[in-house]
Amino acid sequence: MRSQAEIRARFDRLRSGDEADVFGFAGEAIVEALERETVLDLIPDPSTDWHTVNLPATMIGYLAFAVDKALSHRGISAVRSHEKFQVWLWCLNDQDLIDRYDSADYQQYGAPKLQVLVEHFGLAALPEDTRKALDTDEWRNMSAGRFCVSNCVEGCGHE
């Protein structure tokens, strides 16, 4: 995992506009990796509660959301998920996982990229309803970069 100093420096770049974050999704995601002590200067009330940083748990929780949005053909939600996962992967600093995620295609609402994360974290880490969604022909097709069903009219395209 990157140091809190590295994560805070990137947070500051995102916040200042020195690093592009058109929709604000990256800045939103990086906060999840910041320890309270790292951002005390930004918290107006010292008694404010702060989350405990557990990036893998955060990613697993968000992965369930992202799979649902990919299967539902939700374009902006898919972009949001992708941008958040890119930031969280950078924070984790696991180059092998980053390389596998980056080399996966984005088509079908990022399903091939999400499949990399599913394989990394394992099915057992995911909620039961997500495991059921992953055990469908639609997910198998989308995660392989194919249309969810032949002649999908929801956004996958047409054969």
C-alpha positions in Angstrom: 0.0 0.0 0.0 1.2 3.5 -0.8 2.1 5.7 2.1 -0.3 8.1 3.5 2.0 10.9 2.3 1.7 9.7 -1.3 -2.0 9.3 -1.1 -2.5 12.7 0.5 -0.3 14.3 -2.2 -2.5 12.8 -4.9 -5.6 13.8 -3.0 -4.3 17.4 -3.0 -3.5 17.3 -6.7 -7.1 16.1 -7.4 -8.5 18.7 -5.2 -6.5 21.5 -6.7 -7.3 20.5 -10.3 -3.6 19.7 -11.0 -4.8 16.2 -11.8 -7.8 15.7 -14.0 -11.0 14.5 -12.2 -13.8 15.6 -14.5 -16.7 14.0 -12.5 -15.0 14.1 -9.1 -15.0 10.3 -8.8 -11.3 9.9 -8.2 -11.3 12.5 -5.4 -14.3 10.8 -3.9 -12.5 7.4 -4.0 -9.2 8.5 -2.7 -10.7 9.8 0.5 -11.5 6.1 1.4 -7.7 5.5 1.5 -6.9 8.4 3.8 -6.4 7.9 7.5 -7.9 10.5 9.8 -4.5 11.8 11.0 -3.6 12.5 7.3 -6.4 14.9 6.8 -6.8 16.6 10.2 -6.1 19.9 8.7 -9.2 19.5 6.5 -11.6 18.5 9.3 -13.1 21.6 10.8 -14.4 19.8 13.9 -11.8 17.5 15.6 -14.6 15.4 17.1 -15.8 14.4 13.6 -16.0 10.7 13.1 -13.7 9.2 10.4 -13.8 5.9 8.6 -11.3 3.1 9.3 -9.3 2.5 6.2 -9.7 -1.0 4.8 -9.3 -0.6 1.1 -9.8 -4.3 0.1 -13.1 -4.3 2.1 -14.1 -1.0 0.4 -13.3 -2.4 -3.0 -15.2 -5.6 -2.4 -18.3 -3.7 -1.2 -18.1 -1.5 -4.3 -17.5 -4.4 -6.6 -21.0 -5.7 -5.8 -22.4 -2.3 -6.8 -20.3 -2.2 -10.0 -21.3 -5.7 -11.1 -25.0 -4.7 -10.7 -24.5 -1.5 -12.7 -22.6 -3.3 -15.5 -25.3 -5.9 -15.8 -27.9 -3.1 -15.8 -26.1 -1.4 -18.6 -25.5 1.8 -16.6 -22.9 3.8 -18.5 -22.1 6.6 -16.1 -22.2 4.2 -13.1 -19.7 2.0 -15.0 -17.4 5.0 -15.6 -17.6 5.9 -12.0 -16.8 2.4 -10.9 -13.8 2.2 -13.2 -12.4 5.6 -12.1 -12.8 4.6 -8.4 -11.1 1.2 -8.9 -8.2 2.8 -10.8 -7.6 5.1 -7.8 -8.0 2.3 -5.2 -5.6 0.1 -7.2 -3.1 2.9 -7.4 -3.4 3.2 -3.6 -3.0 -0.6 -3.0 0.2 -0.4 -5.2 -0.1 -4.1 -6.3 1.5 -3.8 -9.7 0.5 -7.3 -10.9 -3.2 -6.6 -10.1 -2.9 -3.1 -11.7 -1.5 -4.7 -14.9 -4.2 -7.3 -15.1 -6.9 -4.7 -14.5 -5.4 -2.3 -17.0 -5.0 -4.9 -19.7 -8.6 -6.1 -19.5 -10.9 -4.5 -22.0 -13.5 -1.9 -20.9 -16.3 -2.9 -23.3 -19.6 -4.1 -21.9 -19.6 -1.5 -19.1 -16.2 -2.6 -17.7 -17.3 -6.1 -17.0 -14.0 -7.7 -18.2 -12.1 -5.3 -15.8 -14.5 -6.1 -13.0 -14.0 -9.9 -13.6 -10.3 -9.3 -12.9 -11.3 -8.0 -9.4 -13.8 -10.8 -8.9 -11.0 -13.3 -9.6 -8.6 -11.4 -7.3 -10.9 -11.1 -4.3 -12.7 -14.4 -4.8 -16.4 -15.2 -5.0 -16.6 -16.0 -1.3 -15.9 -12.3 -0.5 -18.9 -11.1 -2.4 -22.5 -11.0 -1.2 -24.8 -13.9 -2.2 -26.9 -11.9 -4.6 -23.7 -10.8 -6.4 -22.4 -14.4 -6.6 -25.7 -15.4 -8.2 -25.5 -12.5 -10.7 -21.9 -13.6 -11.6 -23.2 -17.2 -12.2 -25.3 -16.1 -15.2 -24.8 -16.4 -19.0 -25.2 -12.6 -19.2 -22.2 -12.0 -16.9 -20.1 -14.7 -18.5 -20.7 -13.1 -21.8 -20.2 -9.5 -20.7 -17.0 -10.3 -18.7 -15.6 -12.0 -21.8 -16.4 -8.8 -23.8 -19.4 -10.1 -25.6 -23.0 -8.9 -25.7 -25.0 -10.0 -22.6 -27.5 -11.7 -24.9 -27.8 -11.9 -28.7 -29.2 -8.7 -30.1 -29.2 -6.8 -26.8 -31.1 -3.6 -27.1 -30.1 -2.3 -23.7 -26.7 -1.0 -24.7 -24.4 -3.9 -25.5 -24.9 -3.4 -29.2 -26.4 -5.5 -32.0 -25.0 -8.6 -33.7 
